[in-house]
Amino acid sequence: MSVSDPALESLFLPFSEGAIAWPRAGGALFMGARAGRALHARPWPGLVCEQARKPEVDALHRAGFDAGPSLPGESRYPLVLLLPPRQREHARARFAQALARLAPGGTLVACMPNKEGARTGEGDLARLAGALHSRSKHHCRVFWTAPLQAPADPALAAQWDALDAPRRLPDAGVPGGTFLTRPGVFAWDRVDAASRLLAAHLPADLQGDIADLGAGWGYLAMALLARCPRMASLDLHEADARALELARANVAAAATASNRTAVATRFHWSDAAAGVGQRRYDAIVCNPPFHAQGAGERVDLGRAFISAAADALRPGGRLWLVANRHLPYEAALAGRFDAPREIASRDGFKVIEARARP
């Protein structure tokens, strides 16, 4: 599904309008990179793309760009491009991290949609970098620094960079009692209410090889370890590399607390909406996403997760899914599964069980 990306288009306005020149040497770093028409408008020599989300990385690869979740070494660049995240603490950390990757005399260019706090983001960057230039278009705001030798406020930059550090929060509702999280991942400061409802209704007789599609920081996987003694293996599929890093630590802690360290656990940085390859499971749990970058509500995402689950389950395998009550997944479930049934409904969410066809 092709969607417009006004923030990406606006990010490159200073270059198309001649306000900023592309570096002749040293390349450029694009943090939070996404594929789109702006990247094909003209060559961008030396562009390095950093992105933690697998669907966007796959799209960049298809467009011919190298991309990945980690930055190469400690390289510094004369130009850094940034699409800041919506969550403010995460965005502040990204501004600090982007300034840290600037070579002396370099320029940072950032862009945010107006409805996602562009004015606030511009103000935050100005606190770190001093006076900015800006331009508005496509209901977005692109803003950039003067050539910088260093952040205008190094102490504040260090403080904001630390906002990205993993932190431990209480009340996971599973053995261990806490979870490791960080700003910017889904439900970073709480246990998501839909996942909590699904966990409360997971049956203890789920067994064999089990997967969590869209595992986030690992809450449902932690609940499976606590509730399902006959589980032999557990695979977590998650598109956000930052969340998957947290899930590794959270699931390891839950396995120790539940005395389930013998369960074979595997972590996959993958776009579950695109399928899980040749792997087959006896049960799958899922709290599918229904929003994507550059778009509003995306019912097709949840349907893609349902289709991926149907393909990945062995005959008779069980899907346990939770979703917002208004999302119309019933037809997709009936088209791929036998006898889907609603198990619970509360606080605007529904839990559904369905069995894979022979």
Secondary structure, 3 states (H helix, E strand, C coil): CCCCCHHHHHHCHHHHCCCCCCCCCCCEEEECCCCCHHHHCCCCCCEEEECCEHHHHHHHHHCCCCEECCCCCCCCEEEEEECCCCCHHHHHHHHHHHHHCEEEEEEEEEEEEHHHCHHHHHHHHHHHHCCEEEEEECCEEEEEECCECCCCCHHHHHHHHHHHCCEEEECCCCCCCEEEECCCCCCCCCCCHHHHHHHHHCCCCCCEEEEEECCCCCHHHHHHHHHCCCEEEEEEEECEHHHHHHHHHHHHHHHHHCCCCCCEEEEEECCHHHCCCCCCEEEEEECCCCECCCCCECHHHHHHHHHHHHHHEEEEEEEEEEEECCCCCHHHHHHHEEEEEEEEEECCEEEEEEEECC
